[in-house]
Amino acid sequence: MLFWTILKVALKSLLANKLRTILSMLGIIIGVGAVIAMLAIGAGAQNQVMQRISAMGTNLLVVRPGQNGFHGVVSGTQQNLKLEDCEKILNSAPEVFELAPVVGGSVQLKYMDKNSRTNLIGTSITYFPIRDFEIDKGRLFTEDETNRMARVVVLGPVTAQNLFGTENPIGKMVKLNGINFKVVGIQKSKGDQGYFNPDDQVIVPYTTAMKQILGIDFLREIDLQTYPKSDINQAQADITLQLRKAHHIQPQIPDDFNIRNQAEFLETASSVSKTFTILLGGIASISLIVGGIGIMNIMLVTVTERTREIGIRKAVGAREQDILRQFLFEAFLLSFIGGLIGVLLGLGASTVLSIVSPFKTIVQLPSILLSLSFALAIGVFFGYYPAYRAAKLDVIDALRYE
């Protein structure tokens, strides 16, 4: 019964000065809304980053040649990865499920009166499952076509659109650096990755790329995918040991190649994204503290205005803890109502941002509970001093107050 009495008195006090109550809650409303919106933006950014990295392939190891240099001055990339290295890795690393040799460059692509400059990937058919590429139209080139250096090409969707528009490219002939190639497939879109666009490229057999287009006998990289439950770190150690033997590297000499571990890359990206999200939430939470200061200010004014009321209550038997509880509950109520309105504001802002922009926000329940709990804690913390001050008022002085 006492709770409902306290609630009734608190609501009556807040509604007596509606404008002041709304203004005192404004900081909490903006703070909670900003925290939820910022955390939603951070979670959306983290999700997009992880999706883009995962789209590059899972359980992935990428072997690349080291850099040429002297005393820290880099002069270029070594040309020391060969097809023989691929065979040695397959024969010595049982954790490796699939392997794809990769060469690359830039080519002039032409069809009829349309032409463009795009990226060339020369690889094997295992490159597609390793890098999680799928075919939208047509087919992949075959192992037989790779072995006989066939002039066949798989186009990225952007490349196909630039050259053919709405025309079906399957079976058409295009020129790569002046050499005729038959289009056998179109890959599914993976989206622009920021630093490169896998949708704007052409993929041909590595034998064709090395002998007929680029004229090289070395690889740009070797892509490997381990078995799902295998130890990717052990696979990396086995590959490192085998390549050092193949390249005749002495124990005291550093590697002449680099191995990128996709799992480590995912972990690093996740850590950076979480730090970014925490930073956004921390910045937004500053407005919550400002809102708490506003509540304390209003509560101090309220105590001053209700000094005579406090004196009358004490005169008829109210204890200090009753007065403390009453004013502390009013501060709590301000924070709670402001927090609820802030939650609605944050959800609305996140939804609107997702609708009007290509960026997708993700509102998570823990962020709502965290921001609301923090708002309540701020209200109680900043409301305690005014409540304590009200409870300590002398009954005689309070009754004399005009």
N, C-alpha and C positions, 0 to 999 in steps of 0.2 A: 504493500500500500504506500509505503514511504517513497518508493521509486516513482510511482505514478504522480505523487504530489510534487516531487522534485522536477519531473519531466514537465508537468503542467506549468509550474512557476517559470521554468527555463524558457519554454515556448512563449509564454506570455511576455516575458522580458524581451526576448528577441523580436517578437512581432510588434512590440511597442515602438521600436525604431527600425522600420523595415529597411530604409535606405542605408543606415549605418551598418546594419547587419549584413546586407549584401556587399557593401564595400569592404567590410572586415573579412568576408569569406573570399573576396576576389583573388587575393594572393594564393590561397589554398586551391581555388578552382583552376587558376592558370598553372600553378605548379604541378598539380596532379595530371592535368591534361597534357602539359608539356612533357612530363616524365613518360607517360604512356605512349605519346606520339613519337618521342625520340627513341625509346626502346623498341617500338615497332619498326621504325626506320632502320635501326641497327640490326634487328633480327632479320628484316627483309634483305639488307645488304649482305649479311652473313650467309643467308640461304642462297642468294644469287651467286656469291663467290664460290661456295661449296659445290653448287650445281655445275658451274663452268669448269671447275677443276676436275670434278668427277667425270664430266663429259669427255675429258682428255684420256680417260681410261683408268681402270682400277687395278690394284696389284701390279703397278707399272714401274719398271726400271728403264732408264734411258742412259745408254752409254754414248758419250761424245768424246771426240778427240780433245787433247789438252791444247794449251796455248803455246805458241812459240814466243820466246822472250829471253832477255838477258838482263840480270840485275833489276827485275821488276818491270822492265819495259816490254809490253806485249806488242809483238810484230805480226801476229796472224795466228790462224788455227793450223795445227799439225794435220798432216794427211796420212795418218797411221792406222786408221781402221779399215780393215780389208774384209772381203767375203770369207776368207779363211778363219777370221776371228769368230764369225757366226757359227761355223762348224765346230770350232773348239769349245765354244760356250755350250752348245747343245749337247756335246759329248761329255762335258765335265760338270754341268750344273743340273742335278736331278730336280731341283725346285722349279726350273723353267718350264712353263707349259707351252708357250708359243713365242716365236722370235720373228722379227721382221727387219731386214736391212733397209735403210732409208738413205736416199740421195735427194738432193734438192737444188733448186735454182729458180731463175726467172725466165719465162718464155713469152714470146709474142704469139698470141693466139688469134687466128683469123678464120672467119666464115663469111663467104660472099663478100659484101662490102663493109662488114663489121669486123673490127679487130680490137684487141685489148691486151694489156700486159698483166700477167697473173703469175701466181706461184706454181711451180712444178714440183710434184712429189713422185719420186720413183721408188717403188717398194714391191713387196710381195702381197699375196692375197691375205696373209695372216695379219697385215697391218690393220685391216678393217675391224676385226673383233678386238684386237689389242687396244685400238684407239676408240672403240665403240662407235664406229661409222656403220651406217646402214644404207642399203640401196633403196631408193624411192622408185626409180624406173629402170627397166633394162636389167643388166646383170653385172657381176664382177668379171674381170678378165680371169682366165684360168691358169693353172700351173703350166699346162702345155704352151699357152701363149707366152708365158714368161720365159720358158726354156728356149723357145725359138725366136725370142725378141720380136714378138708381133707388135704392130703399130695400132694398138687399141688404147682407148682413153676413157676414164670415168671423170665426169665433170661435176664440180660443185654446183649447187642450185643457183647461186648468184652468177657464177660464170655462164651457166646455161641460159639464164634469163637475159644476160647482157648480149649474148651472141644470137640467140634464137627467138627471144620474146615468147610468144605463145605457141610457136611451132615446136613439134615433137622432134628432139634432137637425135633420138635413138636411130642408129644406122647411117646417120649423116657423116660426111667427111669434113674434118677441120684441119687446119694447118698449124703445126707447132714449130715455130722457127723455120717455116717454109716446107716442112715435111708433112705429108698427108697422114692423118690418123682417123680411125673409125671410132665414133662414139658408141660405146656399148652400154653405158649406164650413167645414171644421175644419182648422186648421193642425197640422203635426207639432210635437211637443214639441222645444224647444231647451234647456230647463233654466233654472232660476232664475239670473240673472246677478248676484245680490247686491244691487245698488242698484235694479234693476227686474226684473220677471218678464215676459218676452215671451210666456209661456204663458197669462198672465192679462190678456187684452186683447181688444178687438174692432176689426176693420179694415173700414172702409167706403170707398166712393169719395170722393175729396177734394171733389168738387163737392157731393155730398150733405152731407158734414160741414160745409162752409163755409156753405152756404145754408140748410140745413134744421135743423141741430143747433146749431152754434156761432154762426152769424150774423156771420161775419168775412170780410174780404177780403184778409187777409195770411197768410203762411205761418210755421209754427214753424221749419221748416228745409227745406233742399233737399239731398237725398241723391244723390250721383253716383258712378258706377262707371266707371273708365277702362278702356281696352283692356288686355289682359294684359301686352303688351310695351311699352306706352307709358310715357313719363316722367311719373310722377304729380306731380312737383314742377313740371314745365313746365305741366301742366294746371292746377295750383293758381295759378301765376303768370298764366296766361291768364284764368282765372275772376276773379281779383282785379282785373286790369286792366279787364275788361268790366263788372264790377259797380261799380267806381269811376266809370266813364263813365256807366253807367245811373243812378247815384245822384247824379251831378253833384258829385263830391267833388274839391275843389281839391288840387293837389300837396302843399301843406303841411298838409292836414287828414288826421287818421288815418282808417282804415277805419271804417265804421259797421256792419260785419259781421265775423264770425269764420269761418275755414275750418279744420276739423280734418282732419288727414292721418292716416288709419288706419295707414299704414306707419310713421310716426313714433311713433304710439301703441304699436304692436306692438314696435318697437325699444326704447322706454322701458320697457315692461312686462317685456321679456326681460332688460334690464339690471338692473332692480330684483330680479327673481326670482333671477338669478345671484348678485347681491350677498347676498341672503337665504340662498341655499344655501351660499355661502362662509362666511358668518357662522356658520351652524349647524355646518358642518364644523370651523371654527376653534375653536368652543367645545368640541366633542366631542374635538378633538385634545389638549386640555389634559390629559385623563386618560391619554393616551399618554405625555406627558412625566412625569407622576406614576409611571406604570408603569416608565419607564426609570430613574427614581431608585430605585425598589424593586429593580430588577435590580442596579444598582450596589451598593446596600446589601447584598444577599444575596451578591454576588460578593466583596465585601470580607470578609464573614464567612467565606466559603469559602476565601479565600486564607489567612486567619488559621488556620483549622482544618487546612489542608493544608501548613502551613509546612515541617514535617519531610519530607513527601513531596517538596516542591519541592527541598529540600536534597539528598535522596538522588538525585533525577534529575540535578541539576547535578553531583553527585559522580561519577556514572557516565558523564558526557559530554554531558548535555543543554545546549544553548545557550540564551541569553536569548530568542532569537527563537522557539525551540521552546516554551518556557514561555509566552511572550506569545501565540503562536498557539493553544495549548491552551485557555487561559482565555478568550481572545477568542472562540473557537469555541463554548465553553459558553454565553457570553452571547448569541451569535448564535442558538444552538439554542433557548434560552429564548424569545427574541423570535419566532422562526419558528414554533415549536409554539403559543405563545400567540396569534400572529397568525392561524394557521389556525383555531384554535378560535374566535377573535373573528369571523372571516369567517362561520363557520357561525352564530354567535350573531346577527350583524347581518342575515344573510339570513332567519333564522327570525323575528326581531323584525319585519322589514319585511313578511314574508308574513302574520304574525298580525295586524298592524295593518290590512293590506288586507282581511283576512277579517272582522274584528270591527267595522270602521267603514266608512262610505261613502267615506272618503278613500283614494285609491289611490296607493301608493308605487311608485317606479320605481327598481329597483336597476340601476346601470350598471357595466359591466366596468371602466371607468377608475377609478371610485371604489374598487372592490375592490383593484385593483393599486396605487393611490395609498396607501390606508390600510395595506396589507401592506408596501409598500416603506418607508413612513414608520416603521412599527413596527420593521422590521429595522434601519433607520438609527439609530433611537433606542437599540436594544439594543447595537449596535456602539459607538455614541458613549459611552453610559454604562458599557459594559463595558470600554472601553479602559483607563481609569485603574486598576481592580483588576488587569487583566492586566499592565499595565506595572509596577505595584507588585510583583506576583508575580515578574516576570522580573528585577527589580532586587534581589531578596533576596540577601544575602551567603550563600554556601554554608556557611561555618563557623557563622554565627549560626543559620541554618536547621536545621542538624544538631543544634545544642545546644538548640533550642526544645523545650519539653515541653508 
